[in-house]
Amino acid sequence: MAAQSQDHHSKFVTLQEKRLTESKSETGGRRLSILVLYSPHALFTSTVMEHISSFGTYSQNDVYYATAVDAVDCLYDIERFDVVVIHYSVRLSLEQHISPQVAAAVSSARAHRVLFIQDEYEYTERARRWIETLNIDTVFTCIPDGQSEKIYPSSRFKRVRFLTNLTGYVPERLEKMGGYKPLSERPIHIGYRGRPLPFRFGDLAKDKYMIGYRMRQECQTRGIPHDIEVEEDKRIYGDAWYDFLSNCRAVLGSESGSNVFDDDGSIGRQVQAALAENPWLTYEQIRERYLASHESEVRMNQISPRVFEAAATKSALILFEGEYSGLLQPDVHYLPLKKDFSNLESVIERLSRLDQLEGMVDRTYRDIISSGRWSYKAFVAGFDEHLDSVLPVAGRRQTEMSSSPDYDGCYFGGLTNRPISSDGLRDAPQRVRSRFVKDLATTKSPWGVSLPMFRSGSLARRVYRRLPGWARPAADMALRRLRDFASRPPRSRG
């Protein structure tokens, strides 16, 4: 199985490139019905929203979405789907994050079950048990090629396919940004935003903090224009982040992930207890006592989506030396900085050679961004190709399903045609109530029943199945979870 996992990544990349030029009409056969289960609370981060939205945007198949956390009901027939995807926003490392009702439906479904998982170093054994409980068929893991066997042994997961993928890809909006300032006009020579992470995440987490902390000291000493912060409250989100990058001649970076796999949380508890007893312990002391023996077991080093964002704004990259998932080469795509800063003088000197730096920036943009090789479109093309390989056309179900035209039904476990964040669901109850009453009012004529009778709830329950499919999630809400909505009159507009 280790060899199988190692070979899958190269095949996946090849399939990505092969499908980039294919259109829906060229795929042939019957399109699959795909259900993507996710958590709306994780979508405030653009990288998460971009990842989950990519399935509906680029897949050659029919994609539907439903929430799967907060004990939400499963208000749809899961047997009508060919594929069920559990998105990484549903944290299987947490004890009861996935809804029990949804979990039960997934585990018994006949569909091909796919898990996208990240942060696999946290409570790893919980995730393993969920893979077994949910009867997962394919896992898209962030563990680099050839190493998944160490975490997911084939002796335990005999029938599960493990495919390596990245934590994120290049969204289409980054490919179309344009309007970049020349490096010579950017006021910030070196920029960065990081934050301190718990010691239990090990060396890779420490690198993210130290590259910013030390470089800020060096810039202050040397008088280099910079904007470097390493505290949580200094982080930048949304469009302001891209404005920041566009004003940086170069940005710092390091590899993401953690090589400390904490199967049951015991490592984290030991570290926490030690720091509670002596808050002055340094990272080096904690590392020697609790982490050092785990750092070499699995190399989880990955490229961060932040690198794509910097490359897309044509900012130069100053990165700690590393592998970066095999996408970046030192001195070709980035200025390599040794972790002890012993080559800092050379890096700063090269930062002033704007002609050479522009050439490196253009090369990185061409290879990573404009090539399309690492785009979400390519990622989903490879995902579709994998499904084609495991689900023959003859075995696909021919069904038609309805989803809500907006996000009301999502709040209560119904289907939608796009993912909706928790902010978008905040006002859903009142909208659902208004829509439910309004829709029942429009049904008065066919059945000759007045609106007040529908508000009783009992008759509404009997006519529920005759409502349009998209309205059923809202009706389910009124009947099962918010019955008081059915008995109250609509809010007066006067």
C-alpha positions in Angstrom: 0.0 0.0 0.0 2.9 2.4 0.6 4.1 1.9 -3.0 0.5 2.4 -4.1 0.3 5.7 -2.2 3.6 6.9 -3.5 2.6 6.3 -7.1 -0.8 8.0 -6.6 0.5 11.5 -6.4 2.3 11.4 -9.7 -0.7 9.9 -11.3 -2.9 12.5 -9.7 -0.8 15.4 -11.1 -0.8 13.8 -14.5 -4.6 13.5 -14.4 -4.9 17.1 -13.3 -2.9 18.3 -16.4 -4.8 15.9 -18.7 -8.2 17.2 -17.7 -7.4 20.9 -17.9 -8.6 21.2 -21.5 -11.6 18.8 -21.3 -15.1 20.2 -21.3 -18.2 18.7 -19.9 -19.3 17.4 -23.2 -16.1 15.4 -23.5 -16.3 13.5 -20.3 -18.9 11.0 -21.7 -21.2 8.7 -19.7 -23.6 9.6 -17.0 -22.6 12.4 -14.6 -22.2 11.6 -10.9 -24.3 13.0 -8.1 -21.8 14.3 -5.4 -22.7 15.4 -1.9 -20.1 17.6 -0.1 -20.5 17.7 3.7 -18.9 20.6 5.5 -18.8 22.9 8.5 -20.2 26.5 7.8 -18.1 27.8 10.8 -14.8 27.3 8.9 -15.7 29.3 5.8 -14.6 32.7 7.2 -11.1 31.9 6.0 -10.8 32.4 2.2 -8.6 29.4 1.7 -11.2 27.1 3.2 -14.1 28.7 1.2 -12.0 28.5 -2.0 -11.3 24.8 -1.5 -14.8 23.7 -0.8 -16.3 25.9 -3.5 -14.0 24.5 -6.1 -16.0 21.2 -6.4 -19.2 23.0 -7.4 -17.3 25.4 -9.6 -15.1 23.0 -11.6 -16.4 19.5 -11.3 -17.8 17.8 -14.4 -20.4 16.2 -12.2 -23.5 17.4 -10.2 -22.4 18.8 -6.8 -24.6 19.5 -3.8 -23.7 20.8 -0.4 -25.0 20.1 3.1 -23.8 21.0 6.6 -22.6 18.1 8.8 -21.9 19.6 12.2 -23.8 20.9 15.3 -26.0 17.8 15.5 -27.8 18.8 12.3 -30.4 16.5 10.9 -29.9 14.6 7.7 -32.9 15.8 5.8 -32.1 14.2 2.4 -31.9 10.7 1.0 -28.2 10.0 1.0 -28.8 6.9 -1.1 -29.5 9.1 -4.1 -25.8 10.1 -4.3 -23.0 8.3 -6.1 -20.3 10.0 -4.0 -20.2 11.5 -0.5 -17.3 13.8 0.3 -16.5 14.8 3.9 -14.6 18.0 3.6 -11.7 18.8 6.0 -13.7 21.6 7.6 -15.5 18.7 9.4 -12.8 18.0 12.0 -12.7 14.3 12.6 -9.9 14.9 15.2 -12.6 16.4 17.4 -14.6 13.9 19.4 -18.1 15.0 18.3 -17.7 17.5 15.6 -19.6 15.6 12.9 -23.3 15.3 13.5 -24.3 11.8 14.7 -27.2 11.7 12.3 -25.0 12.5 9.4 -22.3 10.1 10.5 -24.9 7.3 10.7 -26.2 8.0 7.2 -22.7 8.2 5.7 -21.5 4.9 7.3 -24.5 3.0 5.9 -24.6 4.6 2.5 -23.9 2.7 -0.7 -22.0 5.7 -2.2 -18.3 6.0 -2.7 -17.1 7.8 0.4 -14.3 10.3 0.2 -12.5 12.1 3.0 -10.4 15.2 2.7 -8.4 15.5 5.8 -5.9 18.1 7.2 -4.0 18.7 10.5 -3.6 14.9 10.7 -1.1 15.2 13.5 -3.8 16.2 16.0 -5.5 13.3 17.7 -4.6 11.0 14.9 -6.2 7.9 16.3 -9.6 9.6 16.4 -9.3 10.2 12.7 -8.3 6.6 12.1 -11.3 5.4 14.0 -13.6 7.7 12.0 -12.2 6.4 8.7 -13.2 2.9 9.9 -16.6 4.0 11.3 -17.6 6.0 8.3 -16.4 3.2 5.9 -14.3 5.7 4.0 -13.2 4.4 0.6 -10.7 7.1 -0.5 -8.7 9.5 1.7 -7.1 12.6 0.3 -4.2 13.1 2.7 -1.7 15.9 3.2 1.0 13.4 4.2 3.8 13.5 1.6 4.2 10.7 -0.9 5.4 7.3 0.5 4.8 8.2 4.1 1.1 7.6 4.6 1.8 3.9 5.4 3.5 5.0 8.7 0.2 6.7 9.8 -2.4 4.6 8.0 -0.9 1.1 7.8 -2.3 -1.1 5.0 -2.7 -3.9 7.5 -5.4 -1.9 9.2 -6.9 -0.1 6.1 -6.8 -2.8 3.5 -9.4 -1.4 1.1 -8.8 2.3 1.6 -7.0 4.3 -1.1 -4.7 7.1 0.2 -4.0 9.9 -2.3 -1.6 12.8 -1.5 -2.9 16.3 -2.2 -1.9 19.9 -1.1 -3.5 21.9 1.7 -4.7 24.4 -0.9 -4.4 25.4 -4.6 -4.4 28.6 -6.7 -7.9 30.1 -6.9 -9.0 31.6 -10.2 -9.2 35.1 -8.7 -5.5 35.1 -8.0 -4.8 34.2 -11.7 -6.8 37.2 -12.8 -5.6 39.8 -10.3 -3.2 41.8 -12.4 -2.2 45.5 -11.8 1.0 44.7 -10.0 3.3 47.4 -8.8 7.0 47.0 -10.0 9.2 45.9 -7.2 11.0 49.2 -7.3 7.7 51.0 -6.3 6.9 48.9 -3.3 7.5 50.7 0.0 7.8 47.6 2.1 11.1 45.7 1.3 10.3 42.7 3.6 6.8 41.9 4.9 5.4 39.1 7.0 2.5 38.1 9.2 2.9 35.1 11.6 1.9 34.1 15.1 3.1 32.1 18.0 1.8 28.5 18.0 1.7 26.0 20.8 5.1 24.3 21.5 3.4 20.9 21.0 3.4 21.4 17.2 7.2 21.2 17.1 9.9 22.7 14.8 7.8 23.6 11.8 5.5 25.7 14.0 8.5 27.3 15.7 9.9 28.2 12.3 6.8 30.2 11.4 7.4 32.4 14.4 11.2 32.7 14.4 11.6 33.7 10.8 9.5 36.8 11.5 10.8 37.5 15.0 14.5 37.4 13.9 14.1 39.1 10.6 12.3 42.0 12.3 15.2 42.5 14.6 17.6 42.4 11.7 15.6 44.9 9.7 15.4 47.3 12.6 19.1 47.1 13.1 19.9 47.6 9.4 17.3 50.2 8.7 15.5 48.0 6.1 11.9 49.2 5.4 9.7 46.4 6.7 6.3 45.5 8.0 6.7 42.3 10.1 4.4 41.2 12.9 4.3 37.8 14.7 1.3 38.3 17.0 -2.3 37.0 16.5 -3.9 40.5 16.7 -1.7 41.8 13.9 -2.9 39.3 11.3 -4.6 40.6 8.1 -7.6 39.1 6.3 -9.6 39.6 3.1 -8.7 42.1 0.5 -6.5 43.9 2.9 -4.2 40.9 2.8 -3.7 41.2 -0.9 -3.2 45.0 -0.7 -0.4 44.3 1.9 1.3 41.7 -0.3 1.1 44.0 -3.3 3.1 46.6 -1.4 5.9 44.1 -0.4 9.0 43.7 -2.4 9.5 40.3 -0.7 7.7 38.3 1.9 9.0 35.7 4.3 7.8 32.1 4.6 8.4 28.6 5.8 7.0 25.1 5.4 3.7 24.3 7.0 2.4 21.4 9.1 3.8 19.5 12.1 6.0 16.4 12.3 4.7 15.6 15.8 1.8 13.2 15.4 -0.1 13.1 18.7 -2.2 10.0 18.5 -4.3 10.5 21.6 -3.4 14.0 22.8 -1.0 12.7 25.4 1.9 14.7 24.1 0.0 18.0 24.2 -1.2 17.2 27.7 2.4 16.5 28.9 3.6 19.8 27.4 0.7 21.7 28.9 1.3 20.2 32.3 5.0 21.0 32.2 4.3 24.6 31.3 1.7 24.9 34.0 4.3 23.8 36.5 7.0 26.1 35.1 5.8 28.7 32.6 9.4 29.8 32.0 10.4 26.6 30.2 11.9 27.4 26.7 10.9 25.7 23.5 14.3 23.9 23.4 13.7 22.4 26.9 10.2 21.3 25.9 11.5 19.9 22.6 14.2 17.8 24.3 11.8 16.3 26.9 8.7 15.6 24.8 9.0 16.3 21.1 12.5 15.3 19.8 11.8 11.6 19.5 8.7 12.4 17.3 10.2 14.9 15.0 11.9 12.4 12.7 9.1 9.8 12.4 7.2 11.5 9.5 8.2 14.5 7.4 5.0 16.5 7.1 6.6 19.6 5.6 4.2 21.1 3.1 3.9 24.2 1.0 1.4 26.8 2.4 -1.3 28.5 0.3 0.3 31.7 1.5 3.1 31.0 -0.9 0.6 30.9 -3.8 -0.8 34.3 -2.7 2.6 35.9 -2.5 3.5 34.5 -6.0 0.2 35.7 -7.4 0.9 39.3 -6.3 4.4 39.0 -7.8 6.2 39.4 -4.5 9.6 37.8 -4.1 9.9 34.9 -1.7 12.4 34.7 1.1 11.9 31.2 2.5 13.6 29.0 5.0 15.3 26.2 3.1 13.0 23.3 2.6 11.2 21.0 0.1 7.8 22.9 -0.3 6.0 19.8 -1.6 8.4 19.7 -4.6 6.9 22.8 -6.2 9.6 25.3 -5.5 13.4 25.2 -6.1 15.8 27.4 -4.2 17.5 30.2 -6.3 15.0 29.4 -9.0 11.7 30.4 -7.3 12.8 31.8 -4.0 15.7 33.2 -2.0 16.8 30.5 0.4 17.4 31.6 4.0 19.3 29.3 6.4 17.5 28.8 9.7 20.4 30.1 11.6 20.4 33.3 9.4 24.1 32.6 8.5 23.5 33.6 4.9 21.4 36.7 5.7 24.0 39.1 4.2 23.7 37.3 0.8 19.9 37.4 0.9 19.7 41.1 1.6 22.3 41.8 -1.1 20.3 39.8 -3.6 17.1 41.7 -2.6 18.6 44.9 -3.9 19.3 43.5 -7.4 16.0 44.4 -8.8 16.5 43.1 -12.3 17.5 39.7 -11.1 14.7 39.7 -8.5 12.1 40.6 -11.2 13.3 37.7 -13.3 12.8 35.3 -10.3 9.4 36.7 -9.5 8.3 36.3 -13.2 9.6 32.8 -13.3 7.7 31.8 -10.1 4.5 33.4 -11.4 4.8 31.5 -14.7 5.6 28.1 -13.1 3.2 28.3 -10.2 0.3 30.6 -11.1 -0.1 31.1 -14.9 0.8 27.5 -15.8 -2.5 26.4 -14.2 -0.8 23.2 -13.0 -1.6 24.0 -9.4 -5.0 25.7 -9.9 -8.2 24.5 -8.3 -9.5 23.7 -11.8 -6.6 21.2 -12.2 -7.2 19.8 -8.7 -10.9 19.1 -9.3 -10.1 17.7 -12.7 -7.9 15.1 -11.0 -10.6 14.4 -8.4 -13.1 13.8 -11.2 -10.7 11.5 -13.0 -10.2 9.5 -9.8 -14.0 9.1 -9.5 -14.2 8.0 -13.1 -11.6 5.3 -12.3 -13.4 3.9 -9.3 -17.0 4.3 -10.4 -17.8 2.8 -13.8 -20.6 4.4 -15.8 -22.7 1.3 -15.6 -22.9 1.4 -11.9 -24.0 5.1 -11.5 -27.4 6.1 -10.3 -29.6 8.2 -12.6 -31.4 10.6 -10.3 -32.6 14.1 -10.2 -32.4 16.1 -7.0 -33.5 19.5 -5.9 -31.5 21.9 -3.8 -32.4 25.2 -2.2 -31.8 28.2 -4.5 -30.2 30.0 -1.6 -29.0 29.1 1.9 -32.0 28.7 4.1 -32.3 25.0 3.9 -28.6 24.5 4.7 -29.2 25.8 8.2 -31.3 22.8 9.0 -29.4 20.1 7.2 -31.0 20.4 3.7 -29.2 20.6 0.4 -27.9 23.7 -1.2 -26.0 24.3 -4.5 -23.2 26.3 -2.9 -21.5 26.3 0.5 -22.7 28.9 3.0 -20.7 30.3 5.9 -22.1 30.6 9.4 -22.4 34.4 8.9 -24.8 33.7 6.0 -26.9 31.4 8.2 -27.3 33.9 11.1 -30.6 35.2 10.0 -31.9 32.0 8.4 -34.7 31.2 10.9 -36.7 34.3 10.2 -36.3 34.0 6.5 -37.2 30.3 6.6 -40.3 31.1 8.6 -41.4 33.8 6.1 -40.7 31.6 3.2 -42.5 28.6 4.6 -45.7 30.6 5.4 -45.5 32.3 2.0 -45.1 29.0 0.1 -48.0 27.4 2.0 -50.2 30.4 1.2 -49.5 29.9 -2.5 -50.8 26.3 -2.2 -54.2 27.4 -0.8 -55.9 27.4 -4.2 -55.0 23.8 -5.4 -56.2 22.2 -2.1 -58.8 24.8 -1.2 -57.4 25.1 2.3 -57.0 28.4 4.1 -53.6 29.7 5.4 -54.7 29.5 9.1 -55.2 25.8 8.8 -51.7 25.3 7.6 -50.4 27.2 10.6 -51.7 24.4 12.8 -48.8 22.3 11.8 -50.7 19.0 11.6 -52.1 19.7 8.1 -48.7 21.2 7.1 -47.1 17.9 8.0 -49.5 16.0 5.7 -49.0 18.3 2.7 -45.3 18.6 3.2 -44.4 16.0 0.6 -46.3 17.9 -2.1 -44.2 21.1 -1.7 -41.5 21.8 -4.2 -38.2 20.0 -3.5 -36.2 23.1 -2.8 -38.8 24.2 -0.1 -38.7 21.0 1.8 -35.6 21.8 4.0 -37.4 25.0 5.2 -40.6 22.9 5.8 -38.6 20.4 7.8 -37.3 23.1 9.9 -40.8 24.4 10.7 -42.2 20.9 11.4 -39.3 19.4 13.4 -37.1 22.0 14.9 -38.9 25.3 15.1 -42.6 24.4 15.4 -43.4 27.7 16.9 -42.7 29.3 13.5 -45.7 27.4 12.2 -48.0 28.8 14.8 -47.0 32.5 14.7 -48.3 34.9 12.1 -45.7 36.5 9.7 -44.0 39.6 11.0 -46.0 42.7 10.1 -44.3 44.9 7.5 -46.2 47.9 8.7 
